[in-house]
Amino acid sequence: MAKVFLSAGHGGNDSGEAAYDLKEKNIYLQILLACKNELKRHGVKVYTSRTKDENDPVGEEVREANKSGATVAVSFHSNAGK
């Protein structure tokens, strides 16, 4: 069975980038959850860094990803720019 680890950028008191009443932490959590559901529908075992709005330090995400034994890790994140 294929195993995938999904990570959503930021969370909790760290909103990431924000504009037009949108917050990075919320956008990528929704994308993560949608991807999780679709992957599971296709028989993929999915591990996630978080499934709700909570603090999610990068170091903890790395430990979770390594512990999961997933062969693929995907992190949903964006950077601000002009």
NULOVEX-909999 format. One record per atom (N, C-alpha, C): residue in one letter; atom name; y, x, z. Coordinates in nm, 3 decimals. Example, Ala and Ser with C-alpha at 12.3 -4.5 7.8 and 13.67 -1.06 7.14 Angstrom:
2
<residu: a	atome: N	Y: -0.569	X: 1.319	Z: 0.780>
<residu: a	atome: CA	Y: -0.450	X: 1.230	Z: 0.780>
<residu: a	atome: C	Y: -0.330	X: 1.320	Z: 0.780>
<residu: s	atome: N	Y: -0.225	X: 1.285	Z: 0.708>
<residu: s	atome: CA	Y: -0.106	X: 1.367	Z: 0.714>
<residu: s	atome: C	Y: 0.003	X: 1.290	Z: 0.787>
***
This chain:
82
<residu: m	atome: N	Y: -0.119	X: 0.085	Z: 0.000>
<residu: m	atome: CA	Y: 0.000	X: 0.000	Z: 0.000>
<residu: m	atome: C	Y: 0.124	X: 0.089	Z: 0.000>
<residu: a	atome: N	Y: 0.220	X: 0.056	Z: -0.084>
<residu: a	atome: CA	Y: 0.346	X: 0.129	Z: -0.088>
<residu: a	atome: C	Y: 0.426	X: 0.102	Z: 0.039>
<residu: k	atome: N	Y: 0.496	X: 0.205	Z: 0.086>
<residu: k	atome: CA	Y: 0.580	X: 0.193	Z: 0.205>
<residu: k	atome: C	Y: 0.722	X: 0.239	Z: 0.171>
<residu: v	atome: N	Y: 0.821	X: 0.158	Z: 0.210>
<residu: v	atome: CA	Y: 0.961	X: 0.188	Z: 0.182>
<residu: v	atome: C	Y: 1.041	X: 0.172	Z: 0.311>
<residu: f	atome: N	Y: 1.133	X: 0.265	Z: 0.334>
<residu: f	atome: CA	Y: 1.226	X: 0.255	Z: 0.447>
<residu: f	atome: C	Y: 1.364	X: 0.225	Z: 0.392>
<residu: l	atome: N	Y: 1.428	X: 0.119	Z: 0.445>
<residu: l	atome: CA	Y: 1.562	X: 0.078	Z: 0.402>
<residu: l	atome: C	Y: 1.661	X: 0.096	Z: 0.516>
<residu: s	atome: N	Y: 1.777	X: 0.149	Z: 0.483>
<residu: s	atome: CA	Y: 1.882	X: 0.173	Z: 0.582>
<residu: s	atome: C	Y: 2.012	X: 0.113	Z: 0.534>
<residu: a	atome: N	Y: 2.081	X: 0.041	Z: 0.624>
<residu: a	atome: CA	Y: 2.212	X: -0.016	Z: 0.592>
<residu: a	atome: C	Y: 2.320	X: 0.065	Z: 0.661>
<residu: g	atome: N	Y: 2.419	X: 0.108	Z: 0.587>
<residu: g	atome: CA	Y: 2.526	X: 0.191	Z: 0.641>
<residu: g	atome: C	Y: 2.605	X: 0.122	Z: 0.751>
<residu: h	atome: N	Y: 2.639	X: 0.199	Z: 0.853>
<residu: h	atome: CA	Y: 2.726	X: 0.158	Z: 0.963>
<residu: h	atome: C	Y: 2.661	X: 0.049	Z: 1.047>
<residu: g	atome: N	Y: 2.739	X: -0.024	Z: 1.124>
<residu: g	atome: CA	Y: 2.689	X: -0.130	Z: 1.210>
<residu: g	atome: C	Y: 2.755	X: -0.126	Z: 1.346>
<residu: g	atome: N	Y: 2.747	X: -0.237	Z: 1.418>
<residu: g	atome: CA	Y: 2.807	X: -0.246	Z: 1.551>
<residu: g	atome: C	Y: 2.957	X: -0.224	Z: 1.546>
<residu: n	atome: N	Y: 3.005	X: -0.131	Z: 1.630>
<residu: n	atome: CA	Y: 3.150	X: -0.108	Z: 1.636>
<residu: n	atome: C	Y: 3.200	X: -0.019	Z: 1.522>
<residu: d	atome: N	Y: 3.111	X: 0.025	Z: 1.434>
<residu: d	atome: CA	Y: 3.150	X: 0.104	Z: 1.317>
<residu: d	atome: C	Y: 3.135	X: 0.018	Z: 1.193>
<residu: s	atome: N	Y: 3.247	X: -0.037	Z: 1.145>
<residu: s	atome: CA	Y: 3.241	X: -0.131	Z: 1.031>
<residu: s	atome: C	Y: 3.231	X: -0.061	Z: 0.897>
<residu: g	atome: N	Y: 3.254	X: 0.071	Z: 0.894>
<residu: g	atome: CA	Y: 3.262	X: 0.138	Z: 0.765>
<residu: g	atome: C	Y: 3.391	X: 0.096	Z: 0.697>
<residu: e	atome: N	Y: 3.393	X: 0.103	Z: 0.566>
<residu: e	atome: CA	Y: 3.513	X: 0.064	Z: 0.492>
<residu: e	atome: C	Y: 3.531	X: -0.088	Z: 0.498>
<residu: a	atome: N	Y: 3.656	X: -0.130	Z: 0.489>
<residu: a	atome: CA	Y: 3.688	X: -0.273	Z: 0.493>
<residu: a	atome: C	Y: 3.806	X: -0.302	Z: 0.402>
<residu: a	atome: N	Y: 3.795	X: -0.413	Z: 0.331>
<residu: a	atome: CA	Y: 3.904	X: -0.459	Z: 0.244>
<residu: a	atome: C	Y: 3.880	X: -0.605	Z: 0.211>
<residu: y	atome: N	Y: 3.988	X: -0.680	Z: 0.197>
<residu: y	atome: CA	Y: 3.979	X: -0.821	Z: 0.156>
<residu: y	atome: C	Y: 3.884	X: -0.900	Z: 0.247>
<residu: d	atome: N	Y: 3.891	X: -0.876	Z: 0.377>
<residu: d	atome: CA	Y: 3.806	X: -0.943	Z: 0.476>
<residu: d	atome: C	Y: 3.658	X: -0.912	Z: 0.459>
<residu: l	atome: N	Y: 3.623	X: -0.807	Z: 0.386>
<residu: l	atome: CA	Y: 3.485	X: -0.764	Z: 0.370>
<residu: l	atome: C	Y: 3.465	X: -0.635	Z: 0.447>
<residu: k	atome: N	Y: 3.349	X: -0.622	Z: 0.511>
<residu: k	atome: CA	Y: 3.317	X: -0.500	Z: 0.586>
<residu: k	atome: C	Y: 3.189	X: -0.440	Z: 0.529>
<residu: e	atome: N	Y: 3.192	X: -0.310	Z: 0.512>
<residu: e	atome: CA	Y: 3.077	X: -0.239	Z: 0.456>
<residu: e	atome: C	Y: 2.949	X: -0.269	Z: 0.535>
<residu: k	atome: N	Y: 2.958	X: -0.269	Z: 0.666>
<residu: k	atome: CA	Y: 2.838	X: -0.289	Z: 0.749>
<residu: k	atome: C	Y: 2.772	X: -0.424	Z: 0.718>
<residu: n	atome: N	Y: 2.851	X: -0.527	Z: 0.690>
<residu: n	atome: CA	Y: 2.796	X: -0.660	Z: 0.663>
<residu: n	atome: C	Y: 2.740	X: -0.670	Z: 0.521>
<residu: i	atome: N	Y: 2.812	X: -0.613	Z: 0.426>
<residu: i	atome: CA	Y: 2.767	X: -0.618	Z: 0.286>
<residu: i	atome: C	Y: 2.631	X: -0.552	Z: 0.272>
<residu: y	atome: N	Y: 2.618	X: -0.431	Z: 0.326>
<residu: y	atome: CA	Y: 2.493	X: -0.357	Z: 0.306>
<residu: y	atome: C	Y: 2.379	X: -0.411	Z: 0.391>
<residu: l	atome: N	Y: 2.408	X: -0.475	Z: 0.502>
<residu: l	atome: CA	Y: 2.301	X: -0.539	Z: 0.578>
<residu: l	atome: C	Y: 2.244	X: -0.655	Z: 0.496>
<residu: q	atome: N	Y: 2.330	X: -0.733	Z: 0.432>
<residu: q	atome: CA	Y: 2.282	X: -0.844	Z: 0.350>
<residu: q	atome: C	Y: 2.201	X: -0.793	Z: 0.230>
<residu: i	atome: N	Y: 2.246	X: -0.685	Z: 0.169>
<residu: i	atome: CA	Y: 2.171	X: -0.626	Z: 0.058>
<residu: i	atome: C	Y: 2.036	X: -0.575	Z: 0.107>
<residu: l	atome: N	Y: 2.035	X: -0.507	Z: 0.221>
<residu: l	atome: CA	Y: 1.909	X: -0.458	Z: 0.278>
<residu: l	atome: C	Y: 1.811	X: -0.573	Z: 0.300>
<residu: l	atome: N	Y: 1.857	X: -0.681	Z: 0.361>
<residu: l	atome: CA	Y: 1.768	X: -0.794	Z: 0.391>
<residu: l	atome: C	Y: 1.714	X: -0.859	Z: 0.263>
<residu: a	atome: N	Y: 1.799	X: -0.870	Z: 0.160>
<residu: a	atome: CA	Y: 1.753	X: -0.926	Z: 0.033>
<residu: a	atome: C	Y: 1.649	X: -0.836	Z: -0.032>
<residu: c	atome: N	Y: 1.674	X: -0.706	Z: -0.030>
<residu: c	atome: CA	Y: 1.576	X: -0.611	Z: -0.087>
<residu: c	atome: C	Y: 1.446	X: -0.614	Z: -0.009>
<residu: k	atome: N	Y: 1.456	X: -0.620	Z: 0.123>
<residu: k	atome: CA	Y: 1.336	X: -0.627	Z: 0.207>
<residu: k	atome: C	Y: 1.251	X: -0.747	Z: 0.168>
<residu: n	atome: N	Y: 1.313	X: -0.862	Z: 0.155>
<residu: n	atome: CA	Y: 1.239	X: -0.984	Z: 0.118>
<residu: n	atome: C	Y: 1.173	X: -0.971	Z: -0.018>
<residu: e	atome: N	Y: 1.245	X: -0.916	Z: -0.114>
<residu: e	atome: CA	Y: 1.189	X: -0.901	Z: -0.250>
<residu: e	atome: C	Y: 1.076	X: -0.800	Z: -0.252>
<residu: l	atome: N	Y: 1.092	X: -0.689	Z: -0.184>
<residu: l	atome: CA	Y: 0.985	X: -0.589	Z: -0.180>
<residu: l	atome: C	Y: 0.860	X: -0.645	Z: -0.112>
<residu: k	atome: N	Y: 0.879	X: -0.715	Z: -0.001>
<residu: k	atome: CA	Y: 0.765	X: -0.776	Z: 0.069>
<residu: k	atome: C	Y: 0.693	X: -0.877	Z: -0.020>
<residu: r	atome: N	Y: 0.770	X: -0.950	Z: -0.099>
<residu: r	atome: CA	Y: 0.712	X: -1.048	Z: -0.191>
<residu: r	atome: C	Y: 0.617	X: -0.982	Z: -0.290>
<residu: h	atome: N	Y: 0.643	X: -0.853	Z: -0.317>
<residu: h	atome: CA	Y: 0.559	X: -0.778	Z: -0.411>
<residu: h	atome: C	Y: 0.456	X: -0.690	Z: -0.340>
<residu: g	atome: N	Y: 0.434	X: -0.716	Z: -0.213>
<residu: g	atome: CA	Y: 0.329	X: -0.647	Z: -0.139>
<residu: g	atome: C	Y: 0.365	X: -0.510	Z: -0.085>
<residu: v	atome: N	Y: 0.492	X: -0.478	Z: -0.080>
<residu: v	atome: CA	Y: 0.535	X: -0.348	Z: -0.028>
<residu: v	atome: C	Y: 0.556	X: -0.360	Z: 0.123>
<residu: k	atome: N	Y: 0.509	X: -0.261	Z: 0.197>
<residu: k	atome: CA	Y: 0.534	X: -0.255	Z: 0.342>
<residu: k	atome: C	Y: 0.674	X: -0.199	Z: 0.360>
<residu: v	atome: N	Y: 0.762	X: -0.274	Z: 0.428>
<residu: v	atome: CA	Y: 0.902	X: -0.236	Z: 0.440>
<residu: v	atome: C	Y: 0.938	X: -0.211	Z: 0.587>
<residu: y	atome: N	Y: 1.003	X: -0.099	Z: 0.610>
<residu: y	atome: CA	Y: 1.059	X: -0.064	Z: 0.740>
<residu: y	atome: C	Y: 1.210	X: -0.063	Z: 0.724>
<residu: t	atome: N	Y: 1.283	X: -0.101	Z: 0.829>
<residu: t	atome: CA	Y: 1.429	X: -0.104	Z: 0.818>
<residu: t	atome: C	Y: 1.494	X: -0.036	Z: 0.938>
<residu: s	atome: N	Y: 1.614	X: 0.016	Z: 0.913>
<residu: s	atome: CA	Y: 1.690	X: 0.078	Z: 1.021>
<residu: s	atome: C	Y: 1.746	X: -0.027	Z: 1.116>
<residu: r	atome: N	Y: 1.779	X: -0.143	Z: 1.062>
<residu: r	atome: CA	Y: 1.830	X: -0.254	Z: 1.143>
<residu: r	atome: C	Y: 1.817	X: -0.384	Z: 1.066>
<residu: t	atome: N	Y: 1.812	X: -0.495	Z: 1.140>
<residu: t	atome: CA	Y: 1.808	X: -0.627	Z: 1.078>
<residu: t	atome: C	Y: 1.919	X: -0.717	Z: 1.131>
<residu: k	atome: N	Y: 2.008	X: -0.659	Z: 1.212>
<residu: k	atome: CA	Y: 2.123	X: -0.733	Z: 1.265>
<residu: k	atome: C	Y: 2.237	X: -0.634	Z: 1.281>
<residu: d	atome: N	Y: 2.354	X: -0.684	Z: 1.317>
<residu: d	atome: CA	Y: 2.472	X: -0.600	Z: 1.335>
<residu: d	atome: C	Y: 2.462	X: -0.528	Z: 1.469>
<residu: e	atome: N	Y: 2.427	X: -0.399	Z: 1.463>
<residu: e	atome: CA	Y: 2.415	X: -0.318	Z: 1.583>
<residu: e	atome: C	Y: 2.449	X: -0.173	Z: 1.548>
<residu: n	atome: N	Y: 2.487	X: -0.095	Z: 1.650>
<residu: n	atome: CA	Y: 2.513	X: 0.047	Z: 1.627>
<residu: n	atome: C	Y: 2.386	X: 0.112	Z: 1.575>
<residu: d	atome: N	Y: 2.402	X: 0.195	Z: 1.474>
<residu: d	atome: CA	Y: 2.286	X: 0.254	Z: 1.407>
<residu: d	atome: C	Y: 2.317	X: 0.400	Z: 1.371>
<residu: p	atome: N	Y: 2.309	X: 0.491	Z: 1.468>
<residu: p	atome: CA	Y: 2.342	X: 0.632	Z: 1.442>
<residu: p	atome: C	Y: 2.251	X: 0.692	Z: 1.335>
<residu: v	atome: N	Y: 2.308	X: 0.777	Z: 1.251>
<residu: v	atome: CA	Y: 2.233	X: 0.837	Z: 1.140>
<residu: v	atome: C	Y: 2.111	X: 0.914	Z: 1.190>
<residu: g	atome: N	Y: 2.126	X: 0.987	Z: 1.299>
<residu: g	atome: CA	Y: 2.013	X: 1.064	Z: 1.353>
<residu: g	atome: C	Y: 1.895	X: 0.974	Z: 1.389>
<residu: e	atome: N	Y: 1.924	X: 0.858	Z: 1.444>
<residu: e	atome: CA	Y: 1.817	X: 0.763	Z: 1.478>
<residu: e	atome: C	Y: 1.752	X: 0.708	Z: 1.352>
<residu: e	atome: N	Y: 1.832	X: 0.682	Z: 1.250>
<residu: e	atome: CA	Y: 1.777	X: 0.634	Z: 1.122>
<residu: e	atome: C	Y: 1.679	X: 0.735	Z: 1.065>
<residu: v	atome: N	Y: 1.716	X: 0.862	Z: 1.070>
<residu: v	atome: CA	Y: 1.628	X: 0.967	Z: 1.016>
<residu: v	atome: C	Y: 1.497	X: 0.971	Z: 1.094>
<residu: r	atome: N	Y: 1.505	X: 0.964	Z: 1.226>
<residu: r	atome: CA	Y: 1.382	X: 0.963	Z: 1.308>
<residu: r	atome: C	Y: 1.294	X: 0.842	Z: 1.272>
<residu: e	atome: N	Y: 1.356	X: 0.726	Z: 1.259>
<residu: e	atome: CA	Y: 1.282	X: 0.604	Z: 1.224>
<residu: e	atome: C	Y: 1.217	X: 0.617	Z: 1.086>
<residu: a	atome: N	Y: 1.290	X: 0.670	Z: 0.991>
<residu: a	atome: CA	Y: 1.236	X: 0.687	Z: 0.856>
<residu: a	atome: C	Y: 1.118	X: 0.782	Z: 0.857>
<residu: n	atome: N	Y: 1.131	X: 0.894	Z: 0.925>
<residu: n	atome: CA	Y: 1.020	X: 0.990	Z: 0.933>
<residu: n	atome: C	Y: 0.899	X: 0.930	Z: 1.004>
<residu: k	atome: N	Y: 0.922	X: 0.858	Z: 1.111>
<residu: k	atome: CA	Y: 0.813	X: 0.796	Z: 1.188>
<residu: k	atome: C	Y: 0.741	X: 0.688	Z: 1.108>
<residu: s	atome: N	Y: 0.812	X: 0.621	Z: 1.019>
<residu: s	atome: CA	Y: 0.752	X: 0.510	Z: 0.943>
<residu: s	atome: C	Y: 0.643	X: 0.555	Z: 0.847>
<residu: g	atome: N	Y: 0.650	X: 0.679	Z: 0.801>
<residu: g	atome: CA	Y: 0.554	X: 0.726	Z: 0.703>
<residu: g	atome: C	Y: 0.581	X: 0.675	Z: 0.563>
<residu: a	atome: N	Y: 0.699	X: 0.618	Z: 0.542>
<residu: a	atome: CA	Y: 0.734	X: 0.566	Z: 0.409>
<residu: a	atome: C	Y: 0.741	X: 0.680	Z: 0.309>
<residu: t	atome: N	Y: 0.706	X: 0.650	Z: 0.185>
<residu: t	atome: CA	Y: 0.714	X: 0.750	Z: 0.079>
<residu: t	atome: C	Y: 0.848	X: 0.747	Z: 0.009>
<residu: v	atome: N	Y: 0.924	X: 0.640	Z: 0.031>
<residu: v	atome: CA	Y: 1.058	X: 0.626	Z: -0.028>
<residu: v	atome: C	Y: 1.153	X: 0.577	Z: 0.080>
<residu: a	atome: N	Y: 1.272	X: 0.639	Z: 0.086>
<residu: a	atome: CA	Y: 1.377	X: 0.594	Z: 0.179>
<residu: a	atome: C	Y: 1.502	X: 0.566	Z: 0.097>
<residu: v	atome: N	Y: 1.564	X: 0.450	Z: 0.121>
<residu: v	atome: CA	Y: 1.685	X: 0.412	Z: 0.048>
<residu: v	atome: C	Y: 1.791	X: 0.378	Z: 0.151>
<residu: s	atome: N	Y: 1.910	X: 0.439	Z: 0.137>
<residu: s	atome: CA	Y: 2.020	X: 0.411	Z: 0.227>
<residu: s	atome: C	Y: 2.131	X: 0.343	Z: 0.148>
<residu: f	atome: N	Y: 2.172	X: 0.226	Z: 0.191>
<residu: f	atome: CA	Y: 2.279	X: 0.151	Z: 0.126>
<residu: f	atome: C	Y: 2.410	X: 0.190	Z: 0.194>
<residu: h	atome: N	Y: 2.500	X: 0.251	Z: 0.115>
<residu: h	atome: CA	Y: 2.623	X: 0.304	Z: 0.171>
<residu: h	atome: C	Y: 2.723	X: 0.325	Z: 0.058>
<residu: s	atome: N	Y: 2.849	X: 0.318	Z: 0.091>
<residu: s	atome: CA	Y: 2.951	X: 0.349	Z: -0.008>
<residu: s	atome: C	Y: 3.063	X: 0.426	Z: 0.059>
<residu: n	atome: N	Y: 3.143	X: 0.492	Z: -0.022>
<residu: n	atome: CA	Y: 3.256	X: 0.569	Z: 0.027>
<residu: n	atome: C	Y: 3.385	X: 0.511	Z: -0.028>
<residu: a	atome: N	Y: 3.490	X: 0.526	Z: 0.048>
<residu: a	atome: CA	Y: 3.621	X: 0.479	Z: 0.003>
<residu: a	atome: C	Y: 3.679	X: 0.581	Z: -0.095>
<residu: g	atome: N	Y: 3.758	X: 0.535	Z: -0.184>
<residu: g	atome: CA	Y: 3.821	X: 0.626	Z: -0.278>
<residu: g	atome: C	Y: 3.928	X: 0.553	Z: -0.356>
<residu: k	atome: N	Y: 4.003	X: 0.629	Z: -0.431>
<residu: k	atome: CA	Y: 4.107	X: 0.569	Z: -0.513>
<residu: k	atome: C	Y: 4.063	X: 0.562	Z: -0.657>
***
